[in-house]
Amino acid sequence: MRLDTLAARFLLTFAVAVAGCADASGRFQQFEDRRVTLEASAGTAGNAALGLSGAPAEGGAEGGCRPPAPGVVHGPALLALHTSTTTSAAILFFGEVETPALGGATAVKYSYRALDASDRRTQVGDPLVVGPYAIANDGTFDAETAESTLPGEADAILPGLEITSQLTLHGTICGVSDFYCGTVTGAVTAPIMQEAVGEFGLLLLNGVGDFPAQPRFGCAEDALAPALE
């Protein structure tokens, strides 16, 4: 389901000027430039992610979007989050996706933990849960996450730097698929305070050993994180 994000907190414009960076001001300006560029195209990207571009939404039925029946989509999943502070770096989370029944509708729920950026396998930090959030009849949903802190080991931008943020995932869950995507909005409160805008990709897997070499972090087919060296 297009956890558009889930994200749950993760990357951001944040990592930008941090302690320990001799070139802090220069890094900040680079990140700010990327943020402005992404915000300028957020409207178009958001519509595409929500299946509003005129083409059928990914994972949807021909002729329209219909949510899957409760319980149909479930299993291990890799969430990749990308924000305006990065070019292709993505923060990763591994967990379990569920689509339980909620108030007569299908909902989406994601239980997960962050992954160490150095190996993309080791789970770090506290277990987190997003949802359940009901999916509308047209497949759309908004999943607000609680404020949380990303462990420094999971920071793919500036390793070792903790990031505190609150994000909302905006997505569309159409039919049954092994990949869903969407957009992310929210705010970073530490190490700096700043608005966050980005995108996410959610890939259903067979298990931990099934991780792709280049996780996909958005709806575009070329939105791929670099492979580990």
Residue pairs with C-beta under 8 A, 6 or more apart in sequence:
1 68
1 73
1 97
1 99
1 108
1 135
1 171
1 173
1 180
1 202
2 49
2 59
2 171
2 172
2 173
2 180
2 181
2 182
2 202
3 79
3 97
3 108
3 110
3 130
3 143
3 169
3 171
3 180
3 182
3 200
3 202
4 49
4 141
4 143
4 169
4 170
4 171
4 172
4 180
4 181
4 182
4 183
4 184
4 199
4 200
4 202
5 79
5 81
5 143
5 167
5 168
5 169
5 170
5 171
5 182
5 183
5 184
5 199
5 200
5 202
6 79
6 81
6 93
6 110
6 112
6 130
6 143
6 145
6 167
6 169
6 184
6 200
6 202
7 79
7 81
7 93
7 130
7 145
7 167
7 169
7 184
7 200
8 79
8 81
8 93
8 112
8 128
8 130
8 145
8 148
8 167
8 169
9 145
9 147
9 148
9 149
9 150
9 163
9 164
9 165
9 166
9 167
9 186
10 81
10 83
10 91
10 93
10 114
10 150
10 154
10 163
10 165
10 167
11 81
11 82
11 83
11 85
11 86
11 89
11 90
11 91
11 150
11 155
11 156
11 157
11 163
11 196
11 198
12 83
12 84
12 85
12 157
12 163
12 165
12 188
12 194
12 196
12 198
13 31
13 32
13 35
13 83
13 84
13 85
13 188
13 192
13 194
13 195
13 196
14 85
14 157
14 161
14 163
14 165
14 188
14 190
14 191
14 192
14 194
14 196
15 31
15 85
15 155
15 157
15 158
15 161
15 163
15 191
16 24
16 27
16 28
16 31
16 32
16 85
16 158
16 191
16 192
17 24
17 25
17 27
17 28
17 191
17 192
18 24
18 158
18 161
18 191
19 191
20 160
21 27
21 158
31 84
31 85
31 86
34 84
34 85
34 86
34 87
35 83
35 84
35 85
35 194
35 197
36 84
37 84
38 45
38 83
38 84
38 197
38 198
39 84
39 197
42 183
42 197
45 183
45 199
45 218
45 219
46 170
46 183
47 53
48 219
49 170
49 171
49 172
49 181
49 182
49 183
49 199
49 218
49 219
50 57
50 140
50 170
50 171
50 172
50 182
50 183
51 57
51 58
51 60
51 65
51 139
51 172
51 174
56 62
56 63
56 64
56 65
56 174
57 65
57 139
57 172
57 174
58 174
58 177
58 179
58 180
58 181
58 219
59 172
59 173
59 174
59 175
59 176
59 177
59 179
59 180
60 66
60 139
60 172
60 174
60 175
61 174
61 175
65 138
65 139
65 172
65 174
65 175
66 137
66 139
66 174
66 175
67 105
67 106
67 135
67 136
67 137
67 139
67 173
67 174
68 99
68 106
68 173
68 175
68 176
69 106
70 99
70 100
70 101
70 102
70 106
70 107
71 98
71 99
71 100
71 101
72 99
72 176
73 97
73 99
73 173
73 176
73 177
73 204
74 96
74 97
74 98
74 99
75 96
75 97
75 204
75 205
76 94
76 95
76 96
76 97
76 204
76 205
76 206
76 207
76 208
76 210
77 94
77 95
77 96
77 97
77 110
77 112
77 202
77 203
77 204
77 205
78 92
78 93
78 94
78 202
78 203
78 205
78 211
78 212
78 215
79 92
79 93
79 94
79 95
79 110
79 112
79 200
79 201
79 202
80 90
80 91
80 92
80 200
80 201
80 202
80 203
80 215
80 216
80 217
80 225
81 90
81 91
81 92
81 93
81 184
81 198
81 199
81 200
81 217
82 88
82 89
82 90
82 91
82 198
82 199
82 200
82 217
82 218
82 223
82 225
83 184
83 196
83 197
83 198
84 196
84 197
84 198
85 157
86 156
86 157
88 224
88 225
88 226
89 156
89 157
89 225
89 226
90 156
90 215
90 217
90 225
91 114
91 117
91 150
91 154
91 155
91 156
91 157
92 114
92 115
92 117
92 120
92 154
92 156
92 215
92 225
93 112
93 113
93 114
93 115
93 128
94 112
94 113
94 115
94 123
94 208
94 211
95 110
95 111
95 112
95 113
95 128
96 110
96 111
96 112
97 108
97 109
97 110
97 202
97 204
98 108
98 109
98 110
98 111
98 132
99 106
99 107
99 108
99 109
99 135
99 173
100 106
100 107
100 109
100 132
101 107
102 132
102 134
103 134
105 134
105 135
105 136
105 137
106 134
106 135
106 173
107 131
107 132
107 133
107 134
107 135
108 131
108 132
108 133
108 135
108 141
108 143
108 173
109 129
109 130
109 131
109 132
109 133
110 129
110 130
110 131
110 143
110 202
111 127
111 128
111 129
112 127
112 128
112 129
112 130
113 123
113 124
113 125
113 126
113 127
113 128
114 123
114 124
114 125
114 150
114 151
114 153
114 154
115 121
115 122
115 123
115 124
115 154
116 122
116 123
116 124
116 153
116 154
117 153
117 154
117 155
117 156
117 159
118 153
118 159
118 228
119 228
120 211
120 215
120 228
121 208
121 211
122 153
124 151
124 153
124 154
125 149
125 150
125 151
125 154
126 148
128 145
128 146
128 148
130 143
130 145
130 169
131 143
133 141
133 142
133 143
133 144
134 141
135 141
135 173
138 172
139 172
139 173
139 174
140 170
140 171
140 172
141 170
141 171
141 172
141 173
142 168
142 169
142 170
143 168
143 169
143 171
144 166
144 167
144 168
144 169
145 166
145 167
145 168
145 169
145 186
146 166
147 164
147 165
147 166
147 189
148 164
148 165
148 166
149 162
149 163
149 164
149 190
150 162
150 163
150 164
150 165
151 162
152 159
152 160
152 161
152 162
153 159
153 160
155 161
155 162
155 163
156 225
161 191
162 190
162 191
163 188
163 190
163 191
164 188
164 189
164 190
165 186
165 187
165 188
165 189
165 196
166 186
166 187
166 189
167 184
167 185
167 186
167 196
168 184
168 185
168 186
169 182
169 183
169 184
169 200
170 182
170 183
170 184
170 185
171 180
171 181
171 182
171 183
172 182
173 180
177 204
178 203
178 204
179 201
179 202
179 203
179 204
179 216
180 201
180 202
181 199
181 200
181 201
181 202
181 216
181 218
181 219
182 199
182 200
182 219
183 197
183 198
183 199
183 200
184 196
184 197
184 198
184 199
184 200
185 195
185 196
185 197
186 195
186 196
187 193
187 194
187 195
187 196
188 194
188 195
188 196
199 217
199 218
199 219
199 223
200 217
200 218
201 215
201 216
201 217
201 218
201 219
201 223
203 212
203 215
203 216
205 211
213 227
213 228
214 224
214 225
214 226
214 227
215 224
215 225
216 223
216 224
216 225
217 223
217 224
217 225
